[in-house]
């Protein structure tokens, strides 16, 4: 049974689509991280490092549900064997089986929030030939800034993802902060991609932030200033990460890629180190 947490009346279920080693050494992905950073990150999140020091990566979506009502799914995983992420991610994913184990039918999903359009977050959004939305009753929510930047992010997704959603009448373009319900809000958190968004859940004095790739490794909780090499705009990503962590702490972070899906904050303050902003070295369509 997939792991879940309850926030007020909302059940948040972590759905693991796959896991495997990252495609490059983690020192290349975080070029300014020090040995001290890695020691602390590995202490906090030991299942994200292999015995030989590789980054072991989880790929998750999150289902939000009140009672037995309709489901909001945050991200759509790595997808089937022929998904766009197949060149680098451990496809085929197992999201359909995870949904079934959580008692969720694809017809139950009425909204799919795509935090951004990297291929490991959209894999089950559209499937088959010709492509059809995997969740037939769902609106797919994407920030307008993300669609406007698709030529830079991954131009191939226009034909394989965006146009099938638009043709089915299931693409919903949003602009900036958007409330889905009084307890569920979309927050623009740009930088990783231009239209990256996270999802904030609130209930009384409890909060949960479904981060997308606002942060991708525990080393960015050790030191949120650390640049990740696969950001479109590392400085904007840093500002978004710091703002979100400061504004919404204490909270629970629901993360796609850390070893465990639910991580409480605040964390101990990081040691201060001098940083140089590293120009990104992107892999097309990847993280």
C-alpha positions as CSV (number, residue, x, y, z in Angstrom):
1,X,0.0,0.0,0.0
2,X,1.5,3.4,-0.9
3,X,2.5,5.7,2.0
4,X,0.0,8.4,2.8
5,X,-0.3,11.4,5.2
6,X,-3.5,13.2,6.3
7,X,-3.7,17.0,6.4
8,X,-7.1,18.0,7.8
9,X,-9.6,16.3,5.6
10,X,-7.1,15.7,2.7
11,X,-5.4,12.4,2.3
12,X,-2.1,12.8,0.4
13,X,-0.8,9.6,-1.1
14,X,2.8,9.1,-2.4
15,X,2.8,7.1,-5.6
16,X,6.2,5.8,-6.7
17,X,6.4,5.3,-10.4
18,X,10.0,4.1,-10.4
19,X,13.5,4.4,-9.0
20,X,17.0,4.1,-10.2
21,X,20.5,5.8,-10.4
22,X,20.8,9.3,-11.8
23,X,22.5,9.6,-15.2
24,X,25.5,11.5,-14.0
25,X,27.7,11.7,-10.8
26,X,25.9,13.7,-8.1
27,X,29.0,15.9,-7.7
28,X,28.4,17.1,-11.3
29,X,24.7,17.8,-10.6
30,X,25.6,19.9,-7.5
31,X,29.1,21.3,-8.4
32,X,29.4,23.6,-5.4
33,X,28.5,21.0,-2.8
34,X,31.3,20.2,-0.4
35,X,32.2,17.0,1.3
36,X,30.5,18.3,4.5
37,X,27.3,19.0,2.6
38,X,27.3,15.4,1.3
39,X,28.0,13.9,4.7
40,X,25.0,15.7,6.2
41,X,22.7,15.0,3.2
42,X,23.5,11.3,3.4
43,X,22.9,11.3,7.1
44,X,19.4,12.9,6.6
45,X,18.5,10.8,3.5
46,X,20.6,7.7,3.4
47,X,18.4,5.8,0.9
48,X,19.3,8.4,-1.8
49,X,23.0,7.3,-2.0
50,X,24.3,3.9,-3.1
51,X,27.2,2.0,-1.7
52,X,29.4,3.4,-4.4
53,X,28.3,6.9,-4.0
54,X,25.7,7.3,-6.8
55,X,22.6,9.3,-6.5
56,X,19.6,6.9,-6.2
57,X,16.6,8.7,-7.4
58,X,12.9,8.2,-6.7
59,X,10.2,9.2,-9.2
60,X,6.9,10.0,-7.5
61,X,3.5,11.6,-8.0
62,X,1.1,12.6,-5.3
63,X,-2.6,12.0,-5.1
64,X,-4.8,14.4,-3.1
65,X,-8.2,13.3,-2.0
66,X,-11.0,14.3,0.4
67,X,-12.9,11.1,1.5
68,X,-13.9,9.2,-1.6
69,X,-14.2,12.3,-3.7
70,X,-12.4,13.2,-6.9
71,X,-8.6,13.0,-6.9
72,X,-6.1,15.7,-7.8
73,X,-2.9,14.2,-9.0
74,X,0.3,16.2,-8.8
75,X,2.6,15.2,-11.6
76,X,2.4,12.2,-13.9
77,X,5.6,10.2,-13.4
78,X,8.1,8.7,-15.9
79,X,5.4,6.8,-17.9
80,X,5.3,3.6,-19.9
81,X,8.1,2.0,-21.8
82,X,7.8,4.4,-24.8
83,X,7.4,7.5,-22.8
84,X,9.5,10.6,-23.5
85,X,11.7,9.9,-20.4
86,X,12.8,6.5,-21.8
87,X,16.2,7.8,-22.8
88,X,17.3,8.4,-19.2
89,X,14.7,7.2,-16.7
90,X,13.9,3.7,-15.5
91,X,10.7,3.1,-17.6
92,X,8.3,1.5,-17.6
93,X,6.8,3.1,-14.5
94,X,4.3,1.5,-12.2
95,X,1.9,4.4,-11.6
96,X,-1.2,2.5,-12.7
97,X,-0.5,-0.3,-10.2
98,X,0.2,2.3,-7.5
99,X,-3.1,4.0,-8.2
100,X,-4.9,0.7,-8.0
101,X,-3.2,-0.1,-4.7
102,X,-4.4,3.2,-3.3
103,X,-8.0,2.5,-4.5
104,X,-7.9,5.2,-7.2
105,X,-9.2,4.5,-10.7
106,X,-8.0,6.8,-13.6
107,X,-11.6,7.9,-14.0
108,X,-11.5,9.3,-10.4
109,X,-8.8,11.8,-11.2
110,X,-10.4,15.2,-12.0
111,X,-7.3,17.4,-12.0
112,X,-3.7,16.7,-12.9
113,X,-1.3,19.5,-11.8
114,X,1.9,19.3,-13.9
115,X,4.5,21.1,-11.8
116,X,6.6,21.5,-14.9
117,X,7.2,19.9,-18.3
118,X,10.3,17.8,-17.8
119,X,9.8,14.3,-19.1
120,X,9.9,12.5,-15.7
121,X,6.9,14.5,-14.6
122,X,4.6,14.0,-17.6
123,X,5.0,10.4,-18.5
124,X,1.5,9.1,-17.9
125,X,-0.3,12.3,-18.9
126,X,-0.8,11.2,-22.5
127,X,-0.3,7.6,-23.6
128,X,-0.9,5.4,-26.7
129,X,-0.8,6.0,-30.4
130,X,-2.4,8.3,-31.2
131,X,-1.9,10.0,-27.9
132,X,-4.8,10.3,-25.6
133,X,-5.1,11.6,-22.0
134,X,-4.5,8.8,-19.6
135,X,-6.9,10.4,-17.1
136,X,-10.1,10.9,-19.2
137,X,-12.0,13.1,-16.8
138,X,-9.1,15.3,-15.7
139,X,-8.2,18.9,-16.5
140,X,-4.4,19.2,-16.8
141,X,-3.1,22.4,-15.2
142,X,0.0,24.0,-16.5
143,X,1.4,27.5,-16.0
144,X,1.2,29.7,-19.1
145,X,4.9,30.6,-18.5
146,X,5.8,26.9,-18.9
147,X,3.9,26.6,-22.1
148,X,5.5,29.7,-23.5
149,X,9.0,28.3,-22.7
150,X,8.3,24.8,-24.2
151,X,10.6,25.4,-27.1
152,X,13.5,25.7,-24.6
153,X,12.3,23.0,-22.2
154,X,11.5,20.3,-24.7
155,X,10.0,21.1,-28.1
156,X,9.0,17.5,-28.8
157,X,6.4,17.7,-26.0
158,X,4.2,20.1,-28.1
159,X,3.1,17.3,-30.4
160,X,3.2,14.4,-27.9
161,X,1.7,16.1,-24.9
162,X,0.3,19.6,-25.3
163,X,-1.6,19.1,-28.6
164,X,-3.4,15.9,-27.5
165,X,-4.5,17.6,-24.3
166,X,-5.7,20.6,-26.1
167,X,-7.5,18.5,-28.7
168,X,-9.3,16.6,-26.0
169,X,-10.3,19.9,-24.3
170,X,-8.4,18.9,-21.1
171,X,-5.6,21.5,-21.1
172,X,-6.1,24.2,-18.5
173,X,-3.6,27.0,-18.6
174,X,-3.2,29.0,-15.4
175,X,-1.5,32.3,-14.7
176,X,0.3,32.6,-11.4
177,X,-1.1,31.7,-8.0
178,X,-4.3,29.8,-8.4
179,X,-6.7,28.4,-5.8
180,X,-8.1,25.0,-6.6
181,X,-10.1,24.7,-3.4
182,X,-9.8,26.8,-0.2
183,X,-7.2,24.3,1.0
184,X,-5.2,23.7,-2.2
185,X,-3.3,26.5,-4.0
186,X,-0.9,26.5,-6.9
187,X,2.2,28.6,-6.2
188,X,4.5,29.8,-9.0
189,X,8.1,28.6,-8.0
190,X,10.1,29.4,-11.2
191,X,13.7,28.8,-11.9
192,X,14.0,25.0,-12.4
193,X,11.9,25.8,-15.4
194,X,10.3,29.2,-16.3
195,X,6.7,28.1,-15.3
196,X,7.5,25.7,-12.5
197,X,4.8,25.5,-9.9
198,X,4.4,23.9,-6.5
199,X,1.2,23.0,-4.6
200,X,0.5,24.3,-1.1
201,X,-2.1,22.5,1.1
202,X,-3.4,24.2,4.3
203,X,-5.6,23.0,7.1
204,X,-6.0,25.1,10.2
205,X,-2.3,25.6,11.3
206,X,-1.0,22.6,9.3
207,X,0.7,22.9,5.9
208,X,2.2,20.7,3.3
209,X,4.1,21.8,0.2
210,X,4.2,19.4,-2.8
211,X,7.4,20.7,-4.2
212,X,7.9,19.4,-7.7
213,X,11.5,20.1,-8.5
214,X,11.8,23.1,-6.3
215,X,14.4,20.9,-4.6
216,X,15.6,17.6,-5.8
217,X,18.0,16.3,-3.2
218,X,18.4,16.5,0.6
219,X,21.7,18.4,0.0
220,X,19.4,21.4,-0.9
221,X,17.8,21.2,2.5
222,X,21.3,21.1,4.1
223,X,22.0,24.3,2.1
224,X,19.2,25.7,0.0
225,X,21.6,28.1,-1.7
226,X,23.3,25.2,-3.6
227,X,22.9,25.4,-7.4
228,X,21.6,22.4,-9.3
229,X,23.1,22.0,-12.7
230,X,19.9,21.2,-14.5
231,X,18.0,24.5,-13.7
232,X,17.0,26.8,-16.5
233,X,17.8,29.8,-14.2
234,X,19.8,28.8,-11.2
235,X,19.5,32.1,-9.4
236,X,15.8,32.3,-9.8
237,X,15.5,28.7,-8.7
238,X,17.5,29.6,-5.6
239,X,15.2,32.5,-4.8
240,X,12.1,30.4,-5.2
241,X,13.5,27.7,-3.0
242,X,14.5,30.0,-0.2
243,X,11.3,32.0,-0.4
244,X,9.2,28.8,-0.2
245,X,11.1,27.3,2.6
246,X,11.1,30.5,4.7
247,X,7.5,31.5,4.0
248,X,5.9,28.1,4.5
249,X,7.9,26.6,7.4
250,X,7.1,24.8,9.5
251,X,5.6,22.4,7.0
252,X,5.8,19.0,5.5
253,X,7.6,18.7,2.2
254,X,6.1,16.2,-0.3
255,X,9.0,15.6,-2.7
256,X,9.2,13.5,-5.9
257,X,12.8,12.6,-5.7
258,X,14.0,12.3,-2.1
259,X,14.4,8.9,-0.5
260,X,11.3,9.3,1.6
261,X,8.3,11.2,0.3
262,X,7.4,13.3,3.3
263,X,10.0,15.4,5.0
264,X,9.3,17.8,7.9
265,X,10.8,21.3,8.1
266,X,12.3,23.4,9.5
267,X,15.7,21.7,9.3
268,X,18.7,22.8,11.2
269,X,20.2,26.0,9.7
270,X,22.8,25.2,7.1
271,X,26.5,26.1,7.5
272,X,27.2,29.2,5.5
273,X,29.5,28.7,2.5
274,X,30.5,31.0,-0.3
275,X,28.9,30.1,-3.6
276,X,29.5,30.8,-7.2
277,X,26.4,30.5,-9.5
278,X,27.2,27.7,-11.9
279,X,25.9,28.0,-15.4
280,X,23.5,25.1,-16.1
281,X,24.5,22.1,-18.2
282,X,21.1,20.8,-19.2
283,X,20.1,17.4,-20.5
284,X,17.2,17.7,-23.0
285,X,13.9,16.8,-21.4
286,X,15.5,15.6,-18.1
287,X,15.3,16.6,-14.5
